[in-house]
């Protein structure tokens, strides 16, 4: 796993790095360095550990927004001496929030969680048949799925839409669980691509997906569980 540590306190950064064991990690103490690597060298990391308070540089909240612009699937964890930024972390779809002094056990659990997510995205795919041809799309590449008049539409992260004939009820029984969740009679969503829960809508890359009253309470609970399943 490749990990970026963004922290202007070298002692804290090196402590975090030591807790990462054999994983490949790079420490950044200023915004220019990490943004240059990402923008010019097109470097990407499996996990970004961002300190919220940065002296004389972009704070972790602002940095997370910049990273999201370049890597929409970035896995972000905030590190802070205070828990006052939970709301901002929630809005930026942070996987977790670590409070300093960070404990090794908390980091190990975070790494286990990220590893499971990465493995799940690699292994699971939605298999379907369209016009007699078999197709397959990894779960991680699917933002949401809609249905109308027995036509299933799969909306992908690259902007494409794959259609095939089928029933949403049958598909929901197959794939809903850890990644996908039913939010409406006509929609299944990949909760890992949801940017926010805004009123009665889920927002995914600027698109609003309705959440019906029947599913609202459970959708909200599952979404919050994914964002902050474990806070240390």
C-alpha positions as a printed NumPy array, in Angstrom:
array([[  0.   ,   0.   ,   0.   ],
       [  1.296,   3.501,  -0.881],
       [  0.587,   6.144,   1.76 ],
       [  1.075,   9.923,   1.856],
       [  1.558,  11.623,   5.239],
       [  0.845,  15.36 ,   5.25 ],
       [  2.061,  16.839,   8.542],
       [  4.328,  19.764,   9.398],
       [  5.362,  18.216,  12.724],
       [  8.176,  15.851,  11.812],
       [  7.975,  14.025,  15.136],
       [  4.29 ,  13.229,  14.6  ],
       [  4.876,  12.311,  10.961],
       [  7.69 ,   9.908,  11.791],
       [  5.61 ,   8.321,  14.556],
       [  2.811,   7.708,  12.063],
       [  5.292,   6.333,   9.534],
       [  6.688,   3.916,  12.126],
       [  3.165,   2.64 ,  12.822],
       [  2.679,   1.861,   9.103],
       [  5.02 ,  -1.103,   9.257],
       [  6.198,  -2.299,   5.862],
       [  3.886,  -0.08 ,   3.827],
       [  5.491,   2.435,   1.471],
       [  5.033,   5.915,   2.947],
       [  6.146,   9.419,   1.975],
       [  6.088,  12.424,   4.304],
       [  5.076,  15.878,   3.047],
       [  5.482,  18.909,   5.281],
       [  4.092,  21.519,   2.864],
       [  1.366,  21.822,   0.249],
       [  3.628,  22.603,  -2.721],
       [  5.475,  19.289,  -2.459],
       [  2.462,  16.986,  -2.442],
       [  0.554,  19.024,  -5.056],
       [  3.588,  19.052,  -7.361],
       [  3.907,  15.278,  -7.094],
       [  0.229,  14.803,  -7.825],
       [ -0.177,  17.416, -10.565],
       [  3.127,  17.159, -12.451],
       [  4.281,  13.632, -11.651],
       [  0.735,  12.217, -11.51 ],
       [  1.535,  10.353,  -8.302],
       [ -1.389,   8.765,  -6.491],
       [ -1.622,   7.085,  -3.095],
       [ -3.86 ,   4.385,  -1.671],
       [ -4.262,   6.403,   1.533],
       [ -3.757,  10.074,   2.453],
       [ -3.137,  10.9  ,   6.131],
       [ -3.777,  14.639,   6.416],
       [ -3.039,  16.76 ,   9.471],
       [ -5.782,  19.382,   9.801],
       [ -3.584,  22.037,  11.439],
       [ -0.655,  23.06 ,   9.197],
       [  1.538,  26.033,  10.075],
       [  2.042,  28.324,   7.066],
       [  0.521,  25.897,   4.548],
       [ -2.819,  24.563,   3.377],
       [ -4.648,  22.851,   6.221],
       [ -5.795,  19.263,   5.886],
       [ -9.403,  20.217,   5.105],
       [ -8.339,  22.441,   2.187],
       [ -5.797,  19.885,   1.025],
       [ -8.452,  17.171,   0.985],
       [-10.506,  19.29 ,  -1.406],
       [ -7.525,  19.725,  -3.74 ],
       [ -6.792,  16.006,  -3.632],
       [-10.432,  15.185,  -4.377],
       [-10.238,  17.348,  -7.526],
       [ -7.355,  15.237,  -8.834],
       [ -8.253,  11.839,  -7.401],
       [-11.992,  11.438,  -6.853],
       [-11.537,   7.991,  -5.318],
       [ -8.866,   9.113,  -2.85 ],
       [ -9.048,   7.432,   0.552],
       [ -8.559,  10.205,   3.104],
       [ -8.023,  10.062,   6.857],
       [ -7.712,  13.255,   8.888],
       [ -5.31 ,  13.537,  11.807],
       [ -5.869,  16.238,  14.388],
       [ -5.308,  17.213,  18.   ],
       [ -8.995,  18.161,  18.173],
       [-12.261,  16.532,  17.136],
       [-13.94 ,  19.832,  16.18 ],
       [-13.715,  19.156,  12.436],
       [-15.893,  16.033,  12.314],
       [-18.545,  17.89 ,  10.276],
       [-16.033,  18.996,   7.611],
       [-14.521,  15.516,   7.5  ],
       [-17.994,  14.062,   7.001],
       [-18.67 ,  16.427,   4.093],
       [-15.37 ,  15.503,   2.44 ],
       [-16.139,  11.789,   2.724],
       [-13.145,  11.019,   4.916],
       [-12.746,   7.352,   5.729],
       [-11.678,   8.035,   9.301],
       [-10.568,  10.682,  11.789],
       [ -7.599,  10.032,  14.078],
       [ -7.103,  12.171,  17.168],
       [ -3.557,  12.903,  18.378],
       [ -1.688,  11.424,  20.087],
       [ -2.397,   8.662,  17.59 ],
       [ -2.187,   5.126,  18.908],
       [ -0.554,   2.326,  16.953],
       [ -3.6  ,   0.104,  17.39 ],
       [ -5.81 ,   2.744,  15.749],
       [ -3.472,   2.97 ,  12.757],
       [ -3.386,  -0.797,  12.364],
       [ -7.166,  -0.96 ,  12.357],
       [ -7.273,   1.831,   9.784],
       [ -4.846,  -0.05 ,   7.543],
       [ -6.89 ,  -3.231,   7.872],
       [-10.006,  -1.322,   6.874],
       [ -8.342,   0.293,   3.847],
       [ -6.876,  -3.048,   2.78 ],
       [-10.317,  -4.68 ,   2.929],
       [-11.822,  -1.864,   0.876],
       [ -9.091,  -2.115,  -1.757],
       [ -9.412,  -5.878,  -1.935],
       [-13.183,  -5.655,  -2.227],
       [-12.992,  -3.184,  -5.088],
       [-10.548,  -5.415,  -6.956],
       [-12.438,  -8.653,  -6.476],
       [-16.123,  -7.755,  -6.892],
       [-17.696,  -6.934, -10.239],
       [-21.221,  -6.598, -11.556],
       [-21.738,  -9.197, -14.291],
       [-24.531,  -8.73 , -16.838],
       [-25.595,  -9.577, -20.392],
       [-26.398,  -6.941, -22.982],
       [-27.552,  -7.883, -26.493],
       [-26.282, -11.394, -26.02 ],
       [-22.822, -10.272, -24.899],
       [-21.486, -10.728, -21.38 ],
       [-20.149,  -7.677, -19.569],
       [-18.459,  -6.958, -16.252],
       [-17.905,  -3.708, -14.322],
       [-15.949,  -3.521, -11.035],
       [-18.034,  -2.253,  -8.134],
       [-15.587,   0.601,  -7.578],
       [-16.285,   1.953, -11.075],
       [-20.044,   2.199, -10.53 ],
       [-21.549,   5.362,  -9.029],
       [-25.204,   4.35 ,  -9.065],
       [-27.755,   2.226, -10.906],
       [-31.228,   3.212, -12.059],
       [-34.136,   1.306, -13.563],
       [-37.021,   2.281, -15.823],
       [-39.393,  -0.011, -17.674],
       [-37.159,  -3.042, -17.06 ],
       [-34.066,  -1.295, -18.408],
       [-31.131,  -1.218, -15.987],
       [-28.773,   1.755, -16.398],
       [-25.319,   1.566, -14.795],
       [-23.688,   4.981, -14.311],
       [-19.898,   4.66 , -14.192],
       [-17.143,   6.878, -12.809],
       [-15.762,   7.52 , -16.324],
       [-19.061,   9.083, -17.397],
       [-20.311,   6.143, -19.454],
       [-23.707,   4.511, -18.997],
       [-24.193,   0.796, -19.62 ],
       [-27.732,  -0.452, -20.266],
       [-29.25 ,  -3.906, -20.253],
       [-32.664,  -5.496, -19.769],
       [-33.341,  -6.651, -16.243],
       [-35.229,  -6.157, -12.985],
       [-33.886,  -3.901, -10.26 ],
       [-35.414,  -6.053,  -7.517],
       [-33.412,  -9.075,  -8.674],
       [-30.228,  -7.033,  -9.014],
       [-30.692,  -5.562,  -5.543],
       [-30.853,  -9.034,  -4.024],
       [-27.536,  -9.86 ,  -5.718],
       [-25.412,  -6.815,  -4.923],
       [-26.887,  -4.774,  -2.05 ],
       [-24.947,  -5.002,   1.193],
       [-21.548,  -3.523,   2.026],
       [-21.098,  -1.367,  -1.097],
       [-24.485,  -0.88 ,  -2.767],
       [-27.655,   0.18 ,  -1.041],
       [-31.201,   0.727,  -2.198],
       [-32.376,   4.293,  -1.616],
       [-35.453,   4.393,  -3.849],
       [-37.72 ,   2.115,  -5.853],
       [-35.726,   3.045,  -8.957],
       [-32.175,   3.534,  -7.618],
       [-29.269,   1.614,  -6.11 ],
       [-26.249,   3.658,  -5.023],
       [-22.606,   2.899,  -4.365],
       [-22.278,   4.474,  -0.918],
       [-18.52 ,   4.881,  -1.374],
       [-19.178,   7.415,  -4.15 ],
       [-21.729,   9.487,  -2.246],
       [-20.437,  13.016,  -1.608],
       [-23.183,  14.064,   0.788],
       [-26.68 ,  13.442,   2.065],
       [-28.455,  16.697,   1.308],
       [-32.011,  16.821,   2.591],
       [-33.815,  13.92 ,   0.953],
       [-31.202,  13.465,  -1.78 ],
       [-27.848,  11.73 ,  -2.04 ],
       [-25.322,  13.798,  -4.01 ],
       [-22.94 ,  11.861,  -6.261],
       [-20.548,  13.906,  -8.431],
       [-23.049,  16.747,  -8.587],
       [-26.043,  14.528,  -9.396],
       [-28.909,  14.273,  -6.938],
       [-30.348,  10.818,  -6.314],
       [-33.683,  10.776,  -4.464],
       [-34.062,   8.907,  -1.189],
       [-37.602,   7.764,  -0.492],
       [-39.103,   7.913,   2.987],
       [-39.13 ,   4.116,   3.158],
       [-35.339,   3.919,   2.916],
       [-34.215,   7.245,   4.406],
       [-33.413,   6.216,   7.995],
       [-31.44 ,   3.148,   6.947],
       [-29.62 ,   4.984,   4.151],
       [-28.556,   7.705,   6.583],
       [-27.352,   5.152,   9.115],
       [-25.371,   3.131,   6.564],
       [-23.827,   6.241,   5.028],
       [-22.668,   7.49 ,   8.418],
       [-21.368,   4.028,   9.288],
       [-19.204,   4.036,   6.171],
       [-17.876,   7.525,   6.891],
       [-17.137,   6.965,  10.551],
       [-17.373,   3.262,  11.243],
       [-14.478,   3.69 ,  13.628],
       [-13.264,   6.98 ,  15.08 ],
       [-10.117,   6.909,  17.216]])
